[in-house]
Amino acid sequence: MESPFRTRIKICCISSLDEARLAVRLGADALGLVGRMPSGPGVVADTLAAQIVQATPPPVATFMLTSETNTADIIAHQQRVGANTIQLVDAVPPETYAQLRATLPAIKLVQVIHVIDEKNIDEALLAIQHGADALLLDSGNPNLAVKELGGTGRVHNWAVSRRIVEQSPVPVFLAGGLSIDNVRKAVETVQPFGLDICSGVRTNGQLDAYKLEAFVRLLIG
């Protein structure tokens, strides 16, 4: 059964105040601010991320992408940036969710699942059991020598993602290789709560108003 609510839009890899303002003006529900990563595009300094958070109007959410896996390091990262949502791009120990919630009770926790095969279904459900407020299904590979933790521009197996959505009691965002060419198919196939897009609405690395507006129009019909 399709949700009667519209699919949310998260614009990731925000790299400036101007990009943040453009994304909000064109309909973004959330902005993604990429912290230090082992690989991938869009990393911004914590000081700039904090400025963007301060300038982002409610009810637009600010997602801080962190590759940290140690609880104290994640908390320190959030306190430097001030985002209202932590996006955990790597796997963390099960007790991390409760520890983060105890220290940062008002902050939402989004766990990224890098969809490779059907084993990720169990990984997703465990993250929910341990305390994730939402999931984000991406196309990275944390098993490589240099971890891919997102920003690949690749589409993964949406059949697996659809199964995760069907079984998840929490909202699920879909990421990975999304563009104006496949946005409709992505929604029809996976039926996620929201879509997370980075490279698909950029030209030469910069947020492209034309591409973003076209993406939003296709998504909201």
N, C-alpha and C positions, 0 to 999 in steps of 0.2 A: 504493500500500500504506500503510495507516494505521500510525502509530507505536504500539508497545505501551506507550509511556510517557505519563503524564498531561501535559496541557497546563499549562505554568507560568503563574503569575499575577504580574504586576507592577502594583502600585498606585501611580499617579503623583500628583503635586501634593500630596504629604504636607506639611502645613503646621504640624505641632506634634508634640511628643513623644507626646502622647495619641493622635493619629492614627496615628503610627508603631506604637505598642504595640497599638492596635486591629487594624491591618492584619496585623501579625505574628500576633496571637492567632487571627485568623480564616483564616490560611493563606497569606498573601502569601509568594511566593518572592523578591520584590525590591521595593524602595521607590524611587520616583522623586522627586528633589529638584530643583526647577526654579530655575535661576539667572536672572540678568537676561535678559529677552527683549524684542524689539521690540513684541510683542503677546501676548495670551493670558493665561490664569489661572494661579494657583498659585505665583507667584514667592515665594521665601523668601530672607531674608538669609543670606549665607554663614556667619555665626556660628551661626545657628539650624540650618542644614543640618549644620554640623560637630557640633553637639550631638546631632542625630538619628543621625548616622553612628556616633558614639561609643556610643550607647545601643542600637544595632541588633545583636542576637545573631547569631552564625553559625548556620546557613549562609545566612541571608538576605542578599542582595546589596543594595548601595546604589548607585543610578545617579545621577550628577550630570549634569543636563541643562545644557549650555553652548551659548550662541549665539556664543561666540568662534570665530574662524577662524584667528587667528594662533597659531602653536605656543606661543610664550612666554606668551601670555595664557591659553591652555588649561591649560598646566602650572601657572601661578600660581593659577588657579581651583581646580584639583584639590588643590593643596597647602593652600589655605585650608580646603577642605571635608573632604578626606581620604577621599572615597568610593572604593570599590574598582572602580568602573566609570564610564567617561566616555561619556555619550551625546551625540554630536555632532549637534545638531539642524539644522545648516546644512552645506552642502557645504564641504569643505576642500581645499587643494591636495594632489595625490597624495603628495608627500613627507612630509606631516604625520604619517601613520601611523607611518612608520619613525622620525621624529624623536621622537614621543611615546613609542614603545616603547623607544627608547634611554635616555630620561630616566626613564620610569616603567615599567620592565619588568614589574612585577607587576599593572599596571592593565589591565583589559580595555577594548576600544574597540568601541562600538556606533554604527554609522552610521545615522542616520535618512534614509529615502527618502520624500519626499512624493509619493505616488502620484497622478499626474494623467492620464497616458496610457502607452502601451506604450514610449515612450522611456525610462521609468524602469527598465525591465528591464535595459537596458545600463548605466545609471547604477549600479544595484545590483551587477551583476557586476563592474564596475570597482572599486567600493569594496572588494569582497572581494579582488580581485587586489592592491590596494594595501595591504591589511593589516587590514581590519575583522574583528573577532572574531565579530560578529553584526550583523544588520540589524534595524531597526525600521521597519515600514511605516505611515506616518501620513497624515493628510488635509490637511496644510497646503499653502500655496502660497508658495514662496520668491521667486516672480517678481513679486509685488505691490510697489507703492511702499513700503508698510509690510509687511514680510515676515510671513506666517503660518507659524510654525515649530512648529505643534502646538497642542493644546488647543482645537480648533475644535468638537468635539462632532459632527462630520460623518462619515458613512460614505463611503468612496471606492469605486473600482471593484475589488471583490474578485477579479474574474477576472484582472486584472493581478497582484494580489498572489499569487494561487495560482500563476501562472506563475513568479514570482520564487522562491517556496518550492520549486517543483519543480526549479529550476535551481541553487539555492543549496547549496553544501557546508557552510555555517555556519548556526547557528540563526537563525530569523527570528521576530520578534515582530510581532503585528498590533495596531494601535491605530486610533483614530478612530471615534467614535460608538458604541462598544460599550456594551451594557446587558443587563439580564436578558431583554429582549425579543428580542435577536438573538444572544446568546452561542453558543447551540447551532448556529445556522446559520453563524455565523462560523467555528467550528471545522470543521464539516462541509465548508464551501466552500473554505476557504483551507488548512486543516490546518497551522497554524503551530506552531512550538515553544512559543510563549507568547502570552498576551494582555496588553495594556497598557491599563488603564482609569483614567479620571480622573472626568469629570463624571457618568458613568453609575452611580456608586455614591455620589453626593453629594446632599444636600438643603440648599438655600440655601447652597451652597458648602462645607458641612461633610461630612466622611466619615460616611456613614450605616451603622450596624452592620447594620440589617435588610437594606438593599440589598446590602451587601457579602456578608453571609452567604448571601443568596439567589443571588447571582452565583456564589459559590464552589460552592454545592450543585449548581447547574445545570451548572457546568463539570466537576465531578468525577463527576457522575451519581449 
